């Protein structure tokens, strides 16, 4: 089965509102000629509304960088899926390694957020990945399986088809290091096998699995050539229009 690549730029805590709108505009303006790929951007919460207005009517996906699992209430500082949808988001990144490392995200909280996003018709981009110490200890498969199973707990098969899994080896995020194509494919193939065991072969064949970790224009084509790599979650290289557009062009 042919899965359409999905490339999303995670802008993290970067770009003023004006800068975010400028970057989104530059990407939107070239997207018409890139029909082979689904492309998206994840600005800061502060920029979501203005970016949404600028890209309205285009194919560019708007994603949030996180969400809360409750719809409303006394949760100071949080944003819920209904609010994100109201702004214009269709996708939401959940469980990014930086959220796990700095803000106490767990497999259980990821699972709650996945359910919340699905309940409101949003597409979760659920991130998983091992630390360097875990890879060196030979625990990569153990860690990513635990995160995959925990994040998808009690998600029925009929809700899995829109979910995107993002495999991000933590040791390759922002370090300039990148997993070899063989290393990345090995884990992606393992994750697809596990999806088949959790659900069935039909689900495993349709769920898209992104790679993240120092993705750049010069390495994305090799990664995308692997049979189980269906896109990329891009950090630093998504902060400049020329490099992100080059990644989109090289992804086919």
Secondary structure as UniProt FT lines:
FT   STRAND          5..10
FT   HELIX           17..31
FT   TURN            32..33
FT   TURN            35..36
FT   STRAND          37..42
FT   HELIX           45..47
FT   HELIX           48..55
FT   TURN            56..57
FT   STRAND          61..64
FT   TURN            76..77
FT   HELIX           81..87
FT   STRAND          91..94
FT   HELIX           97..103
FT   HELIX           107..119
FT   TURN            120..121
FT   STRAND          123..128
FT   HELIX           132..136
FT   TURN            137..138
FT   HELIX           140..151
FT   TURN            152..154
FT   HELIX           157..159
FT   TURN            161..162
FT   STRAND          164..168
FT   HELIX           170..172
FT   HELIX           181..198
FT   HELIX           201..206
FT   STRAND          208..212
FT   TURN            217..219
FT   HELIX           220..224
FT   TURN            227..228
FT   STRAND          231..234
FT   HELIX           236..238
FT   HELIX           241..249
FT   TURN            250..251
//
